[in-house]
């Protein structure tokens, strides 16, 4: 392109902030919107325009990206009176990157199609580190031609950019990812508490397990959070609970029994009940530690 | 050492066979015993002596290694009338490498100590491939001086050779490993079945999940087994059930709730009930596939 497409970004949270910054860095003219306006300051300084409403943003750009929180917020931003769909330019592409259910994506995609606007669901994995480094995995759902059109914008934010299938498929992949990760994370907690209760050195145990069949991304993260007793988010218990609930809802619609998914949701709910909702997901170990009178810590 | 210590190896199964061979390769004079004598042929040809009973083997060597199956078999081989403990040389070191409960190890260690014989529990992780390549992780429990004494023999079989604590600590680490791996493996199955039910490409899903937070050793193995519909063991559902049961028993003794460990045991039992006990652990997905009418397969 001789002139670069204009991009809008809605939702400048822990993930959205650095994602929007990487779009700007890649040379796209950028307009941003955030409910709490103060969060737009850094991007405005870096050269982004600031819109007053999601609709005003949508009216100005070729691509709308968003990274919000749950299904209800996403539906409001897209389908509300001054929302994205009602104000998007014909031929624009909407790229919704929050972790929500596939049904909400399909609903918005239909409303967009009725106005000649294309839609992709494109949730991401890789955490704040991946968002900052532009190395996110982006699991996309939508039509292949629309995916190709949006590809340069997605490539500005991620490294593993994959089209999984029609609209909703990115969300399915992401919910599967988060349910598997939650199961693994809670399984790591159960095992490490058994080890602590037997007096094993937690750091040494984590190392030997990482060289064995129990090895996982969640186990690899253990030293940074549990072993150092650092439960600052990052990705919170509340957010993981939301995602595992969505995954279990999806499985229920599909008629797929998710025994471990259901138990993982209960363990997360126990952690929430203990007031740990705003802590890092590694804190799912804390109720178990309290019940058994041990702490999993180490160098 | 100018003259190398004599080593005995009991139990020449899928794991024990290649482990014994690596001891021989490292230059130790080796005596072997196997209940089914036919299995000693390959090692005899390679230069090992063959003993008639575990006791006869123990009487001839400085180190006894064994890799058997469950706690009952191990107890018989070690504590039986013509067993290892009654016939071991004073000053010998016994190295029991099966995956069993820490209590049985402690019981044998006490009986050995009463005869002036040292004992290590040293279960392994890494599968048949690791056994053949001599790259096993070996999780050892015992006295530091005894561990150092046995180290050259252990190094002949493994790469990650670690002393976890007193006798029984190796078994604890190994049971934790196998319970975590079983939870992760069954969680992978639940997630992949949701994906199949939504029509996602299984191979592509596995790839994007491996680049995300769900990444694990068990997920990495998926293409070799589930995706290729190859459920030949390797490590069987029956063996993993035994290990997860032992881990849950240990947790019960310790008073540690293992919600996910308990559910993983039930899922394994369901697979056993469907006649899958002698299949690879990846076959834990099959009951879920049958219930939902999908198959997780791909290139």
Interface residues (C-beta under 8 A of the other chain):
Chain A: X102 X125 X126 X127 X137 X139 X160 X162 X164 X165 X168 X169 X172 X173 X175 X176 X177 X178 X179 X180 X181 X183 X184 X186 X187 X188 X190 X191 X192 X193 X194 X195 X197 X198 X199 X200 X201 X204 X205 X207 X208 X209 X211 X212 X213 X214 X215 X216 X217 X218 X219 X247 X250 X251 X254 X255 X256 X257 X258 X259 X260 X261 X263 X264 X266 X267 X288 X291 X292
Chain B: X102 X125 X126 X127 X137 X139 X160 X162 X164 X165 X168 X169 X172 X173 X175 X176 X177 X178 X179 X180 X181 X183 X184 X186 X187 X188 X190 X191 X192 X193 X194 X195 X197 X198 X199 X200 X201 X204 X205 X207 X208 X209 X211 X212 X213 X214 X215 X216 X217 X218 X219 X247 X250 X251 X254 X255 X256 X257 X258 X259 X260 X261 X263 X264 X266 X267 X288 X291 X292
